[in-house]
Amino acid sequence: MILKSTIDKVYETARLEEVIGDFVNLKKSGSNFKGLSPFSEERTPSFMVSPVKQIWKDFSSGKGGNVVAFLMEHEHFTYPEAIKYLAKKYNIEVEETERTDEQKEEANERESMYLVSEFAQTHFSEMLWNSELGKAIGLSYFKERGFTDETIKKFRLGYCLDQWDGFTTAALDKSYKLKYLEKTGLTIVKEDSNNPNNPKKFDRFKGRVVFPIHSMSGRVLGFGGRILTNDKKAAKYLNSPESDIYHKSKVLYGIYHAKQAIAKEDNCYLVEGYTDVIQFYQRGIQNVVASSGTALTPEQIRLVNRLTKNITVLFDGDAAGLRASLRGVDLILEQGMNVRVCTFPEGEDPDSFSKNNDYDDVVEYLQQHSKDFIQFKASLLVKEAANDPIKRADTVRDIVNSIAKIPDRIKKEIYIQECAQIMNISESVLFNTLAQIGKKETAEASKKVKQEQKAFDVVKNEQVQEKVDVQYLLERKIIELLLLYGQKREKFEDLVLKENEEGDLVLEPESIEAKVYEKIFLDLQDDEIELANTNFRSIYKMLINELNENESFSLNSFMTNLEQDVVKELTSILMEEEKYQIHDWARKDIYPKDKEEEIAQLVSETILTLRCFLIKKRMSVLQEQTKDSGKDNREALEEIVNYIHLNKLLNKKLNRVLS
């Protein structure tokens, strides 16, 4: 278990905008940062980070929280893993007590799978560097590929000994469970009819060099293994099977090492294989990732989209099925990204080309030979069409289909003009073709909507108006005021109920100076008001205690000890206004009042409005009681009259006209 002193130090040191910036491309927006949501598919940024409050909010998915909550949501870390990740990032020594056997047992399935994968990576590295066979076979292979010791260690490459169950036995000896070895695909388990209680166990990657596949935060998700013998029955490359932690379509090889370079260079090179990535990285070009031999997916593209809008796809010089590979380009265009394509000379691939040329030559080649997708596709397809008019027409239609994928209308028009020049065809014909594609897509979308609408025909004439929960909103505002301004000292104009010379009750103003939390606490206590919402009630009690005991109240420190669902609730409260805030009014010579200048008024109005609401609520209850004509309702009626009078006074103070 991690010591509290370590946790506190992590929270004090970690900067939210730096941590999230490793995963999302953030841009300044007033006092905050904005970026594309890492949790949903969107083209307009709605993901907001507040450096001042050290909280984030994703308005598209509703998620939010502090720095630990982000890592738990995005990387599926447990709380201790998130703390350890931050500690490693900020070079903080983690002090912890030994986990008990019971605590180890309680580790959930996903965490257990991560632990097994991490052990496997360590084991394969040790075999590569420390075993005779590992050095003779695995290390020799990597050296032949031109990888340096530093690179091999950087990518944590390894070797699985050519033994049936060498790795599995080592893992079981370290108390890792066979259940998780099988679930991660590291061990293949087969039932033995002769011995049902002792199934046969085989290492999936036996006799292979191993490439660990990391998440964006560096967690080991799975492995790729390459066989080094000429066994024709065995696959050359073998990947971990799909599991709870490894989804091939959602992972890009090298993203962990490339993420910062991608954001910095504002471009991502996309290659096909592990060695392409490693060789490019070793040469000094670090903004490179691979789809690991699978067809490119929208999820993989969105990983890059969080870091940059620009992708350059690199193809082998003699890549078979190059046209089929261009389908991935259309997917990238659909995500609203800018695509360039670069092919290498005949017989070369990214691996060999970067190995045989120095850094400057590789960079120069990429700059000179990277073509805009429309130029590349046109040149490729025109060669195929040659002088065949039918094939040429198909080529033009193919290119227009790609342009139709682009969401931006201005880009579409520019590409149509470019296509018209390259293909020597009139723009009007291309625009008509584009319009036809658009009409077809619109008709299909409309048909789908109509089909879905049928399910709602029963209730389509019913207009359901969502009822506003006034008390919920007021209690929410009280929590917000405590969080943001709890320790701030203000001058309040309080209202005291007094009897005037005529014997009537009137509210007289009385000036007092107090901290915001003291004012709220005393007002609610005087009226014996308890927050109705259970979440707000518990948060309110915690806040009052913390503000009372700690004069140097810190929002970040306060959130440290809260459950993550409570942190999410608080984040939602604190960031809601940011969604609608317009920055840089001063540029338009408009100078709105600072919210902090009106804290006292805001506190008073919130409490008064809550009082008015509760008075009306109480009056409704009393009015229901007076409907029974058989009862003596004099007391209830008298109470109602008093409440009406009090309500008038309060609303007068609020400058409201009562109907």
HUURQUI-V954063 format. One record per pair of residues at least 12 apart in sequence whose C-alpha atoms are under 7 Angstrom apart, sorted by the first residue. I is the first residue (numbers start at 0). J is the second residue. D is the distance in whole Angstrom. If there is no record, write none. Layout:
BEGIN
I | J | D
I | J | D
END
This chain:
BEGIN
0 | 95 | 5
0 | 96 | 5
0 | 97 | 6
0 | 98 | 6
1 | 93 | 7
1 | 94 | 6
1 | 95 | 4
1 | 96 | 6
2 | 94 | 6
2 | 95 | 5
5 | 93 | 6
5 | 94 | 6
6 | 82 | 7
9 | 82 | 7
9 | 85 | 7
9 | 86 | 6
13 | 85 | 7
15 | 50 | 7
15 | 53 | 6
15 | 66 | 5
16 | 48 | 7
16 | 50 | 6
21 | 258 | 7
21 | 259 | 6
22 | 215 | 7
22 | 305 | 7
23 | 37 | 7
23 | 305 | 5
23 | 306 | 5
24 | 262 | 6
24 | 305 | 5
24 | 306 | 4
24 | 307 | 7
29 | 582 | 5
31 | 47 | 7
31 | 48 | 6
31 | 49 | 5
31 | 50 | 6
32 | 47 | 6
32 | 48 | 5
32 | 49 | 7
33 | 45 | 7
33 | 46 | 6
33 | 47 | 5
33 | 48 | 6
34 | 46 | 5
34 | 47 | 7
35 | 305 | 6
36 | 57 | 6
37 | 305 | 7
38 | 60 | 7
39 | 59 | 7
39 | 60 | 7
45 | 57 | 6
45 | 58 | 6
45 | 59 | 6
46 | 58 | 6
52 | 554 | 7
53 | 65 | 6
53 | 555 | 7
54 | 66 | 7
54 | 570 | 6
55 | 570 | 7
56 | 570 | 7
56 | 571 | 7
56 | 574 | 6
62 | 567 | 7
63 | 567 | 5
63 | 570 | 6
63 | 571 | 7
64 | 566 | 5
64 | 567 | 5
64 | 570 | 5
67 | 81 | 6
68 | 563 | 6
74 | 216 | 7
109 | 243 | 7
109 | 244 | 7
111 | 179 | 7
112 | 179 | 6
112 | 183 | 6
113 | 219 | 7
115 | 175 | 7
115 | 179 | 7
115 | 180 | 7
116 | 219 | 6
116 | 220 | 7
116 | 221 | 7
117 | 219 | 6
120 | 211 | 7
123 | 157 | 4
123 | 158 | 5
123 | 159 | 6
124 | 155 | 7
124 | 156 | 6
124 | 157 | 4
124 | 158 | 6
126 | 157 | 7
126 | 158 | 6
126 | 159 | 7
127 | 157 | 5
127 | 158 | 5
133 | 158 | 6
133 | 160 | 7
137 | 158 | 6
137 | 208 | 6
150 | 281 | 7
155 | 211 | 7
156 | 209 | 6
156 | 210 | 5
156 | 211 | 7
157 | 208 | 6
157 | 209 | 5
157 | 210 | 7
158 | 207 | 6
158 | 208 | 4
158 | 209 | 5
159 | 204 | 6
159 | 205 | 5
159 | 206 | 6
159 | 207 | 6
159 | 208 | 6
159 | 209 | 7
160 | 205 | 6
160 | 206 | 5
161 | 205 | 5
161 | 206 | 4
162 | 205 | 6
163 | 201 | 5
163 | 202 | 6
163 | 205 | 7
164 | 200 | 6
164 | 201 | 5
164 | 202 | 5
166 | 202 | 6
167 | 186 | 6
167 | 202 | 6
182 | 242 | 7
183 | 242 | 6
184 | 239 | 6
184 | 240 | 6
185 | 202 | 6
185 | 203 | 5
186 | 200 | 6
186 | 201 | 6
186 | 202 | 5
186 | 203 | 6
187 | 200 | 6
187 | 201 | 5
187 | 202 | 6
187 | 203 | 6
188 | 200 | 5
188 | 201 | 7
204 | 224 | 6
206 | 226 | 6
207 | 224 | 5
207 | 225 | 5
207 | 226 | 5
207 | 227 | 6
208 | 224 | 6
208 | 225 | 5
208 | 226 | 7
209 | 222 | 7
209 | 223 | 6
209 | 224 | 4
209 | 225 | 7
210 | 222 | 6
210 | 223 | 5
210 | 224 | 6
211 | 223 | 6
212 | 252 | 6
213 | 252 | 7
213 | 255 | 6
214 | 250 | 7
214 | 255 | 6
215 | 254 | 6
215 | 255 | 4
216 | 255 | 6
217 | 255 | 6
220 | 244 | 6
220 | 245 | 5
221 | 239 | 5
221 | 245 | 6
222 | 238 | 6
222 | 239 | 5
223 | 236 | 7
223 | 237 | 6
223 | 238 | 4
223 | 239 | 6
224 | 236 | 6
224 | 237 | 5
224 | 238 | 6
225 | 237 | 6
248 | 296 | 6
248 | 298 | 7
248 | 299 | 7
249 | 298 | 5
249 | 299 | 5
250 | 299 | 6
251 | 288 | 6
251 | 289 | 6
251 | 290 | 5
251 | 299 | 6
252 | 273 | 7
252 | 288 | 6
252 | 289 | 5
252 | 290 | 6
252 | 291 | 6
253 | 276 | 7
253 | 287 | 7
253 | 288 | 5
253 | 289 | 7
254 | 288 | 6
257 | 285 | 6
257 | 286 | 5
257 | 287 | 6
257 | 288 | 7
258 | 286 | 7
260 | 285 | 6
260 | 286 | 5
261 | 286 | 5
261 | 306 | 6
261 | 307 | 7
262 | 306 | 5
262 | 307 | 6
265 | 307 | 5
265 | 309 | 7
266 | 307 | 6
266 | 309 | 5
266 | 310 | 6
267 | 286 | 5
267 | 287 | 6
267 | 309 | 6
267 | 310 | 5
267 | 311 | 6
268 | 286 | 6
268 | 287 | 5
268 | 288 | 6
268 | 310 | 6
268 | 311 | 5
268 | 312 | 6
268 | 313 | 7
269 | 287 | 6
269 | 288 | 5
269 | 289 | 6
269 | 310 | 7
269 | 311 | 6
269 | 312 | 5
269 | 313 | 6
270 | 288 | 6
270 | 289 | 5
270 | 290 | 7
270 | 312 | 7
270 | 313 | 5
270 | 314 | 7
271 | 289 | 5
271 | 290 | 6
271 | 291 | 6
271 | 292 | 5
272 | 289 | 6
272 | 291 | 5
272 | 292 | 6
273 | 289 | 7
273 | 291 | 7
274 | 350 | 6
275 | 349 | 5
275 | 350 | 4
276 | 288 | 6
276 | 289 | 6
278 | 350 | 6
278 | 353 | 6
278 | 354 | 6
279 | 350 | 7
279 | 353 | 6
282 | 353 | 6
282 | 358 | 6
283 | 358 | 6
295 | 327 | 5
297 | 330 | 7
300 | 331 | 6
308 | 336 | 5
308 | 337 | 6
309 | 336 | 6
309 | 337 | 5
309 | 338 | 6
310 | 337 | 6
310 | 338 | 5
310 | 339 | 6
311 | 338 | 6
311 | 339 | 5
311 | 340 | 5
312 | 339 | 6
312 | 340 | 5
312 | 341 | 6
313 | 340 | 6
313 | 341 | 5
313 | 342 | 6
314 | 341 | 6
314 | 342 | 5
314 | 343 | 7
315 | 342 | 6
315 | 343 | 6
315 | 347 | 6
315 | 348 | 4
315 | 349 | 7
316 | 342 | 6
316 | 343 | 4
316 | 344 | 5
316 | 345 | 4
316 | 346 | 6
316 | 347 | 5
316 | 348 | 6
317 | 345 | 6
317 | 346 | 6
329 | 401 | 6
329 | 404 | 7
332 | 404 | 6
332 | 405 | 5
333 | 404 | 5
333 | 405 | 5
333 | 406 | 7
335 | 405 | 6
335 | 406 | 6
338 | 371 | 7
338 | 372 | 6
339 | 369 | 6
339 | 370 | 5
339 | 371 | 5
339 | 372 | 5
340 | 369 | 5
340 | 370 | 5
340 | 371 | 6
340 | 372 | 6
340 | 375 | 7
341 | 365 | 7
341 | 368 | 6
341 | 369 | 4
341 | 370 | 6
373 | 418 | 7
380 | 394 | 6
381 | 394 | 7
399 | 433 | 6
402 | 414 | 7
403 | 433 | 6
415 | 429 | 7
470 | 609 | 7
471 | 532 | 7
473 | 605 | 7
473 | 609 | 6
474 | 530 | 7
475 | 572 | 7
478 | 539 | 7
479 | 572 | 6
479 | 573 | 6
481 | 516 | 6
482 | 554 | 7
484 | 515 | 6
485 | 514 | 7
485 | 515 | 5
485 | 516 | 5
485 | 546 | 7
486 | 514 | 6
486 | 515 | 6
486 | 516 | 7
486 | 546 | 7
486 | 550 | 7
487 | 514 | 5
487 | 515 | 6
488 | 513 | 5
488 | 514 | 4
488 | 515 | 6
489 | 512 | 6
489 | 513 | 6
489 | 514 | 6
489 | 515 | 7
489 | 599 | 6
490 | 510 | 7
490 | 511 | 6
490 | 512 | 4
490 | 513 | 7
490 | 599 | 7
491 | 510 | 6
491 | 511 | 5
491 | 512 | 6
491 | 599 | 6
492 | 508 | 6
492 | 509 | 6
492 | 510 | 4
492 | 511 | 6
493 | 508 | 6
493 | 509 | 5
493 | 510 | 6
493 | 511 | 7
494 | 506 | 6
494 | 507 | 5
494 | 508 | 5
494 | 509 | 6
495 | 507 | 5
495 | 508 | 6
495 | 509 | 7
506 | 648 | 7
516 | 543 | 7
604 | 653 | 7
607 | 649 | 7
611 | 646 | 6
611 | 649 | 7
614 | 642 | 7
614 | 646 | 7
618 | 639 | 6
621 | 635 | 6
621 | 639 | 7
END
